[in-house]
Amino acid sequence: MANSVLYGITERVLQKLGSLALQKDALVDNGIEAKLRKLQYALASIKGVLLDAEEKQGDNYKLRAWLDQLKDVLYDVEDLLDDVQCEALRKKLNVQQQKLGKVRHFFSCSNLFTFHLKMDKKISEIGGRLKQMVGEIEGFGLSKRARDGSVVGVRVREMKPNLVRGFDPIIGRDADKDKIIELLMQQDLPGDGANLSVIPIVGIGGLGKTALANLVFNDKRVREHFTLTIWVSMPGSFNVRLIVERIIQSKLGQSSNNLDYPQLHTLLRGVVSRCKLLLVLDDVRKMNWAGWDHLRSQLAEAANGTKVIVTTRDAKVPIITSSPLAYNLQGLTHEDSMSLFKAWAFDQNKWERSPRLLQIGDEIVGRCRGVPLALKMLGGLLYSKDDEGFWELVRDDDMCRSIQTEEDVLCILKLCYFYLPSHLKQCFALCSVFRRGRIIIDLEMAHFWTACGLIPPSIENGTPEDVSNKYLKELWSRSFFQEAWQSGPSLSFKMHDLLYDLAFSVSTEQIDCSMLIRSSQRIPERTRHVSFLQTDSSGQLKENEALPFLSRLKSNRVRMINCESQDTFISRDVDSMSKCEYLRSMRLYFTSFEELPSSIGKLKHLIELNLGVNCRMKKLPDAICKLHSLLFLSVSGCSGLEELPQDMDRMINLRYLTLTTKQKSLLESGIHRMKSLGYLLIRNCRNLKVLFGGTVHLNNLLYLTIENCPRLGSLPLGELTALESLRLVGCDKLMLTRLEDNESDLIPKLRFFTVSASPRLVHLPWWLLASADTLEELCIIDCINLTALPVWLQDLKHLKKLHIFGCPRLSSMQGVDLLSALQELHIAGCPELSKKCQVEDGELWPVVSHVPFIKDDWKVIQSNDH
């Protein structure tokens, strides 16, 4: 059988136990080290029979209880080892502070003695439990079983532009697209006064309804036919308010979250009045009569010819919307299915060298009945092992069945999950804690997976971000993520709805996740990961009443709390969470409370703290600086935050910081002394004039993003020598050319540079030439006074991507023809430049035609594999 989640947790804990880091640490004496070795031997014995135990558990209640007990022991061992690391960090900080004359409490010998006593007691207790478990192995009749070779030595697909969103072709849907567009263009017949008609696209999950709607939505004919086109994803219930807010935001560019319904209705009337609207409602799971009637009444003043496309699995939608135009989507033809399968199961044109694999693949494709999701998933699975025996094994599996219903599609998804390596199973399952339909961002996943113990915080010759990117690309290569975007060093992904259902089911069973709502009264006893995603309208709490389930959290069990709800919290809620002493991840994104309690400082194991988009919070407690294990901190979007704590450099492990503050300077915060900081994102700091003063010690800062800081006048670029990525957006007073006075040998050698919404920029700064041998991506966005690219652009010999958006005065591209490494060129909102870059007859076409991938105003005009 393929390796399990529990097997992966066992491996992880054994690796920690065997780590040389423990032996180097003065906090572990010889007696404790010897006892830790005994734990290691006992766990190794259990690991040998674990795969056999999981296969035999079936209806064996005692064996299932034994496996549950093992999971508890594994987490307890991990907590014990992390206790050692926390104390080591505290000692390291005291040494640093002593050198600076700031020490208040020294790490004394008496403290070390007390720590050893506590450790010894915990190890003895865990050792006794493990000894008993090892003694029970024989009674269960368990035998040793080696690691499953079917998940070892797998291949991972290279993330080429032709498979990333924007370039990835949709195969076999051109005829469907034309039929939908024909329905959109039909003139509505005068009748009962209705001003809109509905086109439901109906089919089982995985057929490609969203992909088809996206093709239609982005078609030039459709864009020209409708005055306003709006796309709304509906991952939850049919939410009319959400739809109205998205329509308003799409037209006016402003959020309307804080408005009441009468105000929303007034704004909506102004937006849609006499407007021929195309509204796409994607992935509507359940629609009711009342909700639809309400939405239709809201759109009553839109112009005749307004159309609504609804993608749905629910066959009742055409009935509820009274639509005679329902489009029942069918599967792809066998020929198109083979084309899609080959794109995911083989490297380019390599199938010609593998006739036997192609024959097996043809049999598998026949069972998929033209369902693109199944074809991609099986193609991704089979790509992982170029082995005839493995392909036959998959073909002959009972779960690789001929698709008749959506349940058959789910069986194929489960089969692909079955063959995932154990570490990827855990990573995938934990994606279920996020909101359905949410965009998954690489940096965020690096923080989250590290906090949950799936990635080591410190890695020899690498970073958690490197490992996370590797995992994300492996999951994408196997089609567990269906869409991918790449911008600079950042990758973003989206998960298909059926795969989210799969992640949800396995997370509850295998990694003890609980999904709760506001009125939840109880929490399962084994819960270790809590996700609070939505409000239960039928169970509102009274003002200042605490969430009931928080009082029932097992303080020694819960390791992660995730909240993506817009509900108002009270400080007592957060204080209750702070009692979970082994909490690694606290994500209170988009919540609302005025004060973060000082009890947060007790969470010595906390690795990730996300307080983003809390508009009510005014101050962070000084106690937050006690979080020495913290790697990732976000207070971005906290527009009410008046100041940051002083001496934030006491968070000696912090790698990632994103912030919003009302301060004029960040000097007193101590951020400039954070030697471990690798990522700094500063957003919407309207008062910020100065970043730092004096000497800057950000020796490991790799990525700096500054957005919407209109008063910021300068950057200490010459002191950020390790910087690889610089992104500047909406910094009106920042004079980039002033940085030219720096010595060229002090300027960082960038790999990625983005400048956006910079009206003062009339030419690119010369200091970019210092990155001539390193710059890979250059993005210029909404620089309305930029008239020409510099002559020295041709010196950027390693430039791979050039994106130019919203530069209407730009009309020349000298030097681009000499950029031999350029792989991708994207131009949009530059009418003169677009005209000159037209295929064949454009004045600049000879200059750009060597670039394999070219997009002009969001349309692919050249796509050559390379």
MIZA-275133 format. One line per field, with one value per residue (C-alpha): residue in one letter; residue number from 1; x, y, z; chain. Coordinates in steps of 0.5 Angstrom, whole numbers, plus 500, padded with zeros to 3 digits. Each point is the difference from the previous one (the first is absolute). Layout:
r	(a	...)
k	(NUM	...)
c1	(X	...)
c2	(Y	...)
c3	(Z	...)
c	(A	...)
END
This chain:
r	(m	a	n	s	v	l	y	g	i	t	e	r	v	l	q	k	l	g	s	l	a	l	q	k	d	a	l	v	d	n	g	i	e	a	k	l	r	k	l	q	y	a	l	a	s	i	k	g	v	l	l	d	a	e	e	k	q	g	d	n	y	k	l	r	a	w	l	d	q	l	k	d	v	l	y	d	v	e	d	l	l	d	d	v	q	c	e	a	l	r	k	k	l	n	v	q	q	q	k	l	g	k	v	r	h	f	f	s	c	s	n	l	f	t	f	h	l	k	m	d	k	k	i	s	e	i	g	g	r	l	k	q	m	v	g	e	i	e	g	f	g	l	s	k	r	a	r	d	g	s	v	v	g	v	r	v	r	e	m	k	p	n	l	v	r	g	f	d	p	i	i	g	r	d	a	d	k	d	k	i	i	e	l	l	m	q	q	d	l	p	g	d	g	a	n	l	s	v	i	p	i	v	g	i	g	g	l	g	k	t	a	l	a	n	l	v	f	n	d	k	r	v	r	e	h	f	t	l	t	i	w	v	s	m	p	g	s	f	n	v	r	l	i	v	e	r	i	i	q	s	k	l	g	q	s	s	n	n	l	d	y	p	q	l	h	t	l	l	r	g	v	v	s	r	c	k	l	l	l	v	l	d	d	v	r	k	m	n	w	a	g	w	d	h	l	r	s	q	l	a	e	a	a	n	g	t	k	v	i	v	t	t	r	d	a	k	v	p	i	i	t	s	s	p	l	a	y	n	l	q	g	l	t	h	e	d	s	m	s	l	f	k	a	w	a	f	d	q	n	k	w	e	r	s	p	r	l	l	q	i	g	d	e	i	v	g	r	c	r	g	v	p	l	a	l	k	m	l	g	g	l	l	y	s	k	d	d	e	g	f	w	e	l	v	r	d	d	d	m	c	r	s	i	q	t	e	e	d	v	l	c	i	l	k	l	c	y	f	y	l	p	s	h	l	k	q	c	f	a	l	c	s	v	f	r	r	g	r	i	i	i	d	l	e	m	a	h	f	w	t	a	c	g	l	i	p	p	s	i	e	n	g	t	p	e	d	v	s	n	k	y	l	k	e	l	w	s	r	s	f	f	q	e	a	w	q	s	g	p	s	l	s	f	k	m	h	d	l	l	y	d	l	a	f	s	v	s	t	e	q	i	d	c	s	m	l	i	r	s	s	q	r	i	p	e	r	t	r	h	v	s	f	l	q	t	d	s	s	g	q	l	k	e	n	e	a	l	p	f	l	s	r	l	k	s	n	r	v	r	m	i	n	c	e	s	q	d	t	f	i	s	r	d	v	d	s	m	s	k	c	e	y	l	r	s	m	r	l	y	f	t	s	f	e	e	l	p	s	s	i	g	k	l	k	h	l	i	e	l	n	l	g	v	n	c	r	m	k	k	l	p	d	a	i	c	k	l	h	s	l	l	f	l	s	v	s	g	c	s	g	l	e	e	l	p	q	d	m	d	r	m	i	n	l	r	y	l	t	l	t	t	k	q	k	s	l	l	e	s	g	i	h	r	m	k	s	l	g	y	l	l	i	r	n	c	r	n	l	k	v	l	f	g	g	t	v	h	l	n	n	l	l	y	l	t	i	e	n	c	p	r	l	g	s	l	p	l	g	e	l	t	a	l	e	s	l	r	l	v	g	c	d	k	l	m	l	t	r	l	e	d	n	e	s	d	l	i	p	k	l	r	f	f	t	v	s	a	s	p	r	l	v	h	l	p	w	w	l	l	a	s	a	d	t	l	e	e	l	c	i	i	d	c	i	n	l	t	a	l	p	v	w	l	q	d	l	k	h	l	k	k	l	h	i	f	g	c	p	r	l	s	s	m	q	g	v	d	l	l	s	a	l	q	e	l	h	i	a	g	c	p	e	l	s	k	k	c	q	v	e	d	g	e	l	w	p	v	v	s	h	v	p	f	i	k	d	d	w	k	v	i	q	s	n	d	h)
k	(1	2	3	4	5	6	7	8	9	10	11	12	13	14	15	16	17	18	19	20	21	22	23	24	25	26	27	28	29	30	31	32	33	34	35	36	37	38	39	40	41	42	43	44	45	46	47	48	49	50	51	52	53	54	55	56	57	58	59	60	61	62	63	64	65	66	67	68	69	70	71	72	73	74	75	76	77	78	79	80	81	82	83	84	85	86	87	88	89	90	91	92	93	94	95	96	97	98	99	100	101	102	103	104	105	106	107	108	109	110	111	112	113	114	115	116	117	118	119	120	121	122	123	124	125	126	127	128	129	130	131	132	133	134	135	136	137	138	139	140	141	142	143	144	145	146	147	148	149	150	151	152	153	154	155	156	157	158	159	160	161	162	163	164	165	166	167	168	169	170	171	172	173	174	175	176	177	178	179	180	181	182	183	184	185	186	187	188	189	190	191	192	193	194	195	196	197	198	199	200	201	202	203	204	205	206	207	208	209	210	211	212	213	214	215	216	217	218	219	220	221	222	223	224	225	226	227	228	229	230	231	232	233	234	235	236	237	238	239	240	241	242	243	244	245	246	247	248	249	250	251	252	253	254	255	256	257	258	259	260	261	262	263	264	265	266	267	268	269	270	271	272	273	274	275	276	277	278	279	280	281	282	283	284	285	286	287	288	289	290	291	292	293	294	295	296	297	298	299	300	301	302	303	304	305	306	307	308	309	310	311	312	313	314	315	316	317	318	319	320	321	322	323	324	325	326	327	328	329	330	331	332	333	334	335	336	337	338	339	340	341	342	343	344	345	346	347	348	349	350	351	352	353	354	355	356	357	358	359	360	361	362	363	364	365	366	367	368	369	370	371	372	373	374	375	376	377	378	379	380	381	382	383	384	385	386	387	388	389	390	391	392	393	394	395	396	397	398	399	400	401	402	403	404	405	406	407	408	409	410	411	412	413	414	415	416	417	418	419	420	421	422	423	424	425	426	427	428	429	430	431	432	433	434	435	436	437	438	439	440	441	442	443	444	445	446	447	448	449	450	451	452	453	454	455	456	457	458	459	460	461	462	463	464	465	466	467	468	469	470	471	472	473	474	475	476	477	478	479	480	481	482	483	484	485	486	487	488	489	490	491	492	493	494	495	496	497	498	499	500	501	502	503	504	505	506	507	508	509	510	511	512	513	514	515	516	517	518	519	520	521	522	523	524	525	526	527	528	529	530	531	532	533	534	535	536	537	538	539	540	541	542	543	544	545	546	547	548	549	550	551	552	553	554	555	556	557	558	559	560	561	562	563	564	565	566	567	568	569	570	571	572	573	574	575	576	577	578	579	580	581	582	583	584	585	586	587	588	589	590	591	592	593	594	595	596	597	598	599	600	601	602	603	604	605	606	607	608	609	610	611	612	613	614	615	616	617	618	619	620	621	622	623	624	625	626	627	628	629	630	631	632	633	634	635	636	637	638	639	640	641	642	643	644	645	646	647	648	649	650	651	652	653	654	655	656	657	658	659	660	661	662	663	664	665	666	667	668	669	670	671	672	673	674	675	676	677	678	679	680	681	682	683	684	685	686	687	688	689	690	691	692	693	694	695	696	697	698	699	700	701	702	703	704	705	706	707	708	709	710	711	712	713	714	715	716	717	718	719	720	721	722	723	724	725	726	727	728	729	730	731	732	733	734	735	736	737	738	739	740	741	742	743	744	745	746	747	748	749	750	751	752	753	754	755	756	757	758	759	760	761	762	763	764	765	766	767	768	769	770	771	772	773	774	775	776	777	778	779	780	781	782	783	784	785	786	787	788	789	790	791	792	793	794	795	796	797	798	799	800	801	802	803	804	805	806	807	808	809	810	811	812	813	814	815	816	817	818	819	820	821	822	823	824	825	826	827	828	829	830	831	832	833	834	835	836	837	838	839	840	841	842	843	844	845	846	847	848	849	850	851	852	853	854	855	856	857	858	859	860	861	862	863	864	865	866)
c1	(500	502	503	495	500	501	507	502	499	504	506	500	500	506	504	499	502	506	502	507	497	498	507	503	496	502	493	500	505	503	494	494	504	500	493	498	504	495	494	503	501	493	497	505	497	493	501	502	493	496	498	498	496	496	499	497	496	493	495	506	498	506	505	496	501	507	501	497	504	506	498	500	506	504	497	502	507	500	498	505	506	497	500	508	500	496	505	506	497	499	507	502	496	503	507	499	496	506	505	495	500	492	500	494	500	506	500	502	503	494	495	504	499	493	499	504	495	494	503	502	493	497	505	498	493	500	505	495	495	504	503	493	498	506	498	493	503	500	493	498	503	504	506	505	499	505	498	496	504	494	501	508	504	494	501	497	498	504	495	501	496	495	497	500	493	500	503	497	496	493	499	494	495	500	493	497	503	497	493	500	502	495	495	503	499	493	495	495	493	495	496	498	505	506	506	505	500	504	505	501	506	499	504	503	506	507	497	503	494	504	505	495	497	507	501	493	501	507	498	501	493	497	504	498	492	499	501	502	503	501	502	498	502	495	504	495	492	496	502	496	504	507	498	497	507	504	496	501	507	501	497	503	506	498	498	493	501	498	493	493	495	497	506	503	493	501	507	498	495	505	504	496	494	500	506	500	503	504	500	503	498	506	499	493	499	493	495	493	494	500	508	499	494	503	506	496	496	507	502	493	503	505	499	497	504	504	502	502	504	499	505	497	500	493	495	494	504	496	494	501	502	494	506	498	508	503	506	502	507	503	507	505	501	505	505	500	500	506	503	499	502	507	501	500	503	506	505	499	500	503	494	502	506	496	494	499	499	495	496	499	498	495	497	500	497	494	498	500	494	503	500	506	502	500	505	505	500	501	505	504	500	503	505	503	503	502	499	496	498	498	495	497	499	496	496	498	498	493	499	503	492	496	497	493	498	504	501	505	504	501	502	506	502	500	505	504	501	501	507	502	506	498	503	496	494	500	502	494	495	502	497	493	501	500	493	497	503	505	507	506	506	507	503	493	501	507	498	494	503	507	495	497	506	500	506	506	501	508	503	507	501	493	494	493	498	504	497	493	501	502	494	495	503	500	492	499	504	495	494	498	500	497	502	507	502	507	502	507	503	492	496	493	495	493	497	494	493	500	507	498	495	505	505	494	499	507	502	494	502	508	502	495	497	493	496	496	495	499	494	504	499	505	506	503	504	506	500	507	498	495	497	494	498	493	494	494	494	496	504	503	503	498	505	506	499	506	500	497	505	506	499	500	507	505	505	506	497	498	506	496	494	498	495	498	493	498	497	502	504	501	507	497	500	507	502	497	504	506	499	502	507	502	497	504	496	495	496	495	500	494	498	498	502	503	506	504	501	507	499	502	507	499	500	507	499	496	503	495	496	495	496	499	494	498	498	498	507	504	506	504	502	507	500	499	508	500	499	507	497	496	502	494	496	495	497	498	494	499	499	498	507	503	507	504	504	507	505	497	507	499	496	507	497	495	501	494	496	495	497	495	501	499	507	504	506	502	507	497	497	507	498	507	503	497	506	495	495	499	494	497	494	497	493	496	504	497	504	507	506	506	501	506	506	507	503	496	501	495	506	495	494	499	493	498	493	497	493	496	504	499	505	506	506	506	502	507	501	508	499	496	505	497	493	498	493	497	493	498	493	496	506	499	505	506	505	503	505	503	503	505	504	502	506	499	503	496	493	497	500	493	496	493	498	493	498	493	495	506	498	507	504	502	506	502	506	507	501	497	506	503	495	502	503	494	494	495	493	498	493	498	493	496	506	496	506	505	501	506	504	507	506	503	494	504	505	495	503	496	493	495	493	498	494	497	493	497	505	496	506	505	501	507	504	507	504	495	503	506	497	502	497	494	494	494	497	494	497	493	497	506	496	506	505	494	499	507	501	495	501	504	498	502	506	503	498	507	503	495	499	505	497	496	494	497	493	497	494	499	500	505	503	506	501	506	503	507)
c2	(500	507	504	503	506	497	497	507	503	494	501	508	498	495	505	505	495	499	507	502	507	496	498	506	504	501	499	493	496	493	497	503	498	493	500	503	495	495	504	499	493	499	504	497	493	502	504	493	497	506	499	493	503	505	495	495	505	499	498	499	505	498	501	507	502	498	504	506	500	500	506	503	498	502	507	500	498	506	505	497	502	506	502	499	505	505	500	500	506	504	498	503	507	501	499	505	505	499	503	506	501	499	493	500	493	495	493	497	494	499	501	495	495	501	499	493	498	501	497	494	499	501	495	495	500	500	494	496	501	498	494	498	501	496	494	500	499	492	500	503	496	505	499	505	503	504	507	500	501	502	507	501	503	503	505	507	504	507	506	503	506	496	496	506	504	505	496	493	498	497	494	498	506	504	498	500	507	503	497	503	507	499	500	506	504	498	506	499	499	505	497	501	505	496	504	494	493	494	495	494	496	493	494	496	502	500	501	507	504	506	499	501	506	503	499	504	505	502	500	506	500	499	506	505	497	502	506	497	493	497	493	498	494	496	495	500	501	505	507	505	506	497	500	508	501	497	504	507	498	498	507	505	497	500	496	500	495	505	503	498	497	506	503	495	500	507	499	494	504	505	495	495	506	499	496	493	496	493	497	493	496	495	493	501	494	502	505	501	504	505	502	500	504	505	501	501	505	504	499	503	507	496	501	495	495	499	493	495	494	495	494	495	493	501	497	505	506	501	498	506	505	498	499	497	501	495	497	493	499	494	496	501	496	494	504	506	496	497	506	503	493	500	508	498	492	502	505	503	495	495	495	498	497	496	496	495	506	503	494	499	508	499	495	504	506	496	499	508	501	507	503	505	499	493	500	505	497	493	503	503	494	496	505	499	493	499	492	495	496	506	502	493	501	506	498	493	503	500	507	502	499	502	507	500	504	505	495	496	507	500	493	502	506	495	496	505	502	493	501	506	500	501	507	502	497	504	506	499	498	506	505	498	505	506	503	496	503	504	502	496	504	497	504	499	493	500	503	496	493	502	502	493	497	497	504	501	507	500	496	499	503	503	503	498	504	496	494	502	502	493	497	505	498	493	501	504	495	495	504	501	507	502	507	504	507	502	507	502	495	499	494	499	494	499	493	497	499	493	499	505	495	494	505	501	493	497	506	498	493	500	507	501	507	503	505	504	506	505	497	493	498	494	498	493	497	498	507	503	504	505	504	505	503	502	503	496	505	496	500	507	502	506	506	498	493	495	495	494	494	504	498	493	500	495	504	495	497	506	502	505	505	503	505	503	503	507	499	505	496	503	500	494	496	501	499	493	498	502	495	495	499	496	505	500	504	506	503	505	503	505	499	506	502	506	497	494	498	499	493	499	500	494	496	498	495	505	500	503	506	504	505	503	505	502	507	501	498	506	497	493	499	500	492	499	501	493	496	498	494	504	500	503	506	504	507	502	503	502	508	502	497	507	497	494	497	502	495	495	498	496	495	497	495	504	499	503	507	503	507	506	505	508	501	505	496	493	501	499	494	496	497	503	495	494	495	494	504	498	503	507	502	508	501	506	504	507	504	496	505	496	493	499	505	498	494	494	493	497	495	495	504	497	503	507	502	507	502	506	504	507	504	495	504	496	492	498	496	500	496	495	496	493	503	496	502	507	502	508	501	507	504	507	503	495	503	493	504	503	493	501	504	493	497	494	495	501	499	494	495	499	494	503	507	503	508	501	507	504	507	503	495	502	495	494	501	499	496	494	499	497	494	499	493	498	504	494	504	507	503	507	502	506	505	505	504	495	502	495	494	501	499	495	496	495	499	496	494	495	503	495	504	507	503	507	502	506	505	503	505	494	499	497	494	501	494	495	496	499	497	493	497	503	495	504	507	502	507	503	507	503	501	503	495	494	503	500	493	496	494	500	507	504	505	497	492	499	502	496	494	496	499	494	502	507	503	506	503	493	496	495	502	496	493	496	494	501)
c3	(500	499	506	505	503	507	497	498	507	503	495	501	508	499	496	505	506	495	499	501	503	506	501	499	505	507	503	499	505	499	504	496	494	501	502	494	496	503	498	493	500	502	495	495	502	499	493	498	501	499	493	501	506	496	495	505	504	497	505	505	506	504	494	498	507	500	494	503	507	495	497	507	502	493	502	507	498	495	505	505	494	499	507	500	493	504	506	495	497	506	502	494	501	507	497	495	504	505	495	499	507	500	504	506	501	499	498	507	502	505	494	496	505	501	492	501	505	496	494	504	503	493	496	505	500	492	500	505	495	494	504	501	492	498	504	497	493	501	502	494	495	497	495	497	494	496	497	494	493	496	503	500	495	496	495	500	494	499	501	492	498	495	506	505	500	494	495	502	494	502	495	496	503	494	497	507	501	493	502	506	497	495	506	503	493	499	501	506	497	503	505	508	500	503	498	501	498	503	497	505	498	503	501	506	503	496	493	499	501	503	495	495	503	500	493	499	505	497	492	497	497	506	503	495	500	507	504	507	501	507	502	507	503	505	504	506	500	495	503	497	504	497	493	501	504	494	495	503	501	493	498	505	502	508	505	503	506	505	497	501	495	499	498	496	496	499	497	496	496	498	498	496	497	493	500	495	505	500	507	501	506	501	503	503	505	502	498	503	497	505	499	492	501	504	495	494	504	501	493	498	497	496	492	496	497	507	501	506	499	506	500	504	502	502	495	504	498	493	503	506	495	495	494	494	498	504	497	502	500	497	501	495	494	500	495	505	506	498	498	507	503	496	502	508	499	496	498	494	494	504	499	493	504	505	495	506	505	495	499	507	501	494	504	506	496	498	507	501	496	498	507	500	507	500	494	503	507	497	495	506	504	494	498	507	498	493	501	497	506	504	494	500	507	500	494	503	507	502	501	493	498	494	501	501	505	505	505	495	499	507	500	495	504	506	496	499	507	502	496	503	504	507	501	494	503	507	496	495	506	504	494	502	506	495	497	494	493	504	496	503	500	501	505	504	500	502	506	501	499	504	506	499	500	493	499	504	502	499	494	498	493	499	503	502	494	496	502	500	493	498	504	496	493	502	502	493	496	502	499	507	499	493	499	501	499	501	501	502	505	502	498	501	499	501	502	496	504	500	502	506	502	500	504	505	501	501	505	504	500	500	503	505	497	503	496	504	500	505	504	500	507	500	497	499	505	495	497	498	495	500	494	501	494	500	504	502	499	504	506	501	507	504	500	504	501	499	495	503	497	503	507	498	496	502	502	499	494	495	495	495	501	493	499	494	502	500	507	506	505	507	504	504	494	498	508	500	493	504	505	495	502	494	495	494	495	502	494	501	493	499	507	505	507	503	504	500	507	503	501	493	503	503	493	500	495	495	493	496	502	495	503	493	498	507	499	508	503	502	503	501	507	502	502	493	500	504	494	499	496	495	493	496	503	496	502	493	499	507	498	508	502	503	502	500	506	501	500	495	499	506	495	498	496	496	492	497	502	497	503	500	505	501	502	496	501	502	504	507	498	499	494	497	505	498	497	498	496	493	498	502	497	502	497	501	505	498	505	499	498	502	500	505	502	502	499	496	502	496	497	498	497	493	498	501	498	502	498	500	505	496	505	500	497	500	500	504	494	500	507	498	496	500	497	494	499	501	498	501	499	501	503	497	503	500	495	497	496	507	501	494	505	504	498	495	504	506	496	500	495	498	497	500	500	499	500	500	500	500	496	501	497	493	499	504	505	498	506	497	496	506	499	493	501	505	498	498	500	499	501	498	502	499	499	496	499	497	493	498	503	501	495	505	500	496	505	504	497	505	500	499	501	498	502	498	502	500	497	494	498	499	493	499	502	498	502	501	494	503	506	498	507	500	500	502	497	503	497	503	500	495	494	496	502	499	493	498	503	495	497	494	497	507	500	506	498	498	506	505	495	503	507	501	504	498	503	497	504	504	493	498	494	500	503	499	504	502)
c	(A	A	A	A	A	A	A	A	A	A	A	A	A	A	A	A	A	A	A	A	A	A	A	A	A	A	A	A	A	A	A	A	A	A	A	A	A	A	A	A	A	A	A	A	A	A	A	A	A	A	A	A	A	A	A	A	A	A	A	A	A	A	A	A	A	A	A	A	A	A	A	A	A	A	A	A	A	A	A	A	A	A	A	A	A	A	A	A	A	A	A	A	A	A	A	A	A	A	A	A	A	A	A	A	A	A	A	A	A	A	A	A	A	A	A	A	A	A	A	A	A	A	A	A	A	A	A	A	A	A	A	A	A	A	A	A	A	A	A	A	A	A	A	A	A	A	A	A	A	A	A	A	A	A	A	A	A	A	A	A	A	A	A	A	A	A	A	A	A	A	A	A	A	A	A	A	A	A	A	A	A	A	A	A	A	A	A	A	A	A	A	A	A	A	A	A	A	A	A	A	A	A	A	A	A	A	A	A	A	A	A	A	A	A	A	A	A	A	A	A	A	A	A	A	A	A	A	A	A	A	A	A	A	A	A	A	A	A	A	A	A	A	A	A	A	A	A	A	A	A	A	A	A	A	A	A	A	A	A	A	A	A	A	A	A	A	A	A	A	A	A	A	A	A	A	A	A	A	A	A	A	A	A	A	A	A	A	A	A	A	A	A	A	A	A	A	A	A	A	A	A	A	A	A	A	A	A	A	A	A	A	A	A	A	A	A	A	A	A	A	A	A	A	A	A	A	A	A	A	A	A	A	A	A	A	A	A	A	A	A	A	A	A	A	A	A	A	A	A	A	A	A	A	A	A	A	A	A	A	A	A	A	A	A	A	A	A	A	A	A	A	A	A	A	A	A	A	A	A	A	A	A	A	A	A	A	A	A	A	A	A	A	A	A	A	A	A	A	A	A	A	A	A	A	A	A	A	A	A	A	A	A	A	A	A	A	A	A	A	A	A	A	A	A	A	A	A	A	A	A	A	A	A	A	A	A	A	A	A	A	A	A	A	A	A	A	A	A	A	A	A	A	A	A	A	A	A	A	A	A	A	A	A	A	A	A	A	A	A	A	A	A	A	A	A	A	A	A	A	A	A	A	A	A	A	A	A	A	A	A	A	A	A	A	A	A	A	A	A	A	A	A	A	A	A	A	A	A	A	A	A	A	A	A	A	A	A	A	A	A	A	A	A	A	A	A	A	A	A	A	A	A	A	A	A	A	A	A	A	A	A	A	A	A	A	A	A	A	A	A	A	A	A	A	A	A	A	A	A	A	A	A	A	A	A	A	A	A	A	A	A	A	A	A	A	A	A	A	A	A	A	A	A	A	A	A	A	A	A	A	A	A	A	A	A	A	A	A	A	A	A	A	A	A	A	A	A	A	A	A	A	A	A	A	A	A	A	A	A	A	A	A	A	A	A	A	A	A	A	A	A	A	A	A	A	A	A	A	A	A	A	A	A	A	A	A	A	A	A	A	A	A	A	A	A	A	A	A	A	A	A	A	A	A	A	A	A	A	A	A	A	A	A	A	A	A	A	A	A	A	A	A	A	A	A	A	A	A	A	A	A	A	A	A	A	A	A	A	A	A	A	A	A	A	A	A	A	A	A	A	A	A	A	A	A	A	A	A	A	A	A	A	A	A	A	A	A	A	A	A	A	A	A	A	A	A	A	A	A	A	A	A	A	A	A	A	A	A	A	A	A	A	A	A	A	A	A	A	A	A	A	A	A	A	A	A	A	A	A	A	A	A	A	A	A	A	A	A	A	A	A	A	A	A	A	A	A	A	A	A	A	A	A	A	A	A	A	A	A	A	A	A	A	A	A	A	A	A	A	A	A	A	A	A	A	A	A	A	A	A	A	A	A	A	A	A	A	A	A	A	A	A	A	A	A	A	A	A	A	A	A	A	A	A	A	A	A	A	A	A	A	A	A	A	A	A	A	A	A	A	A	A	A	A	A	A)
END
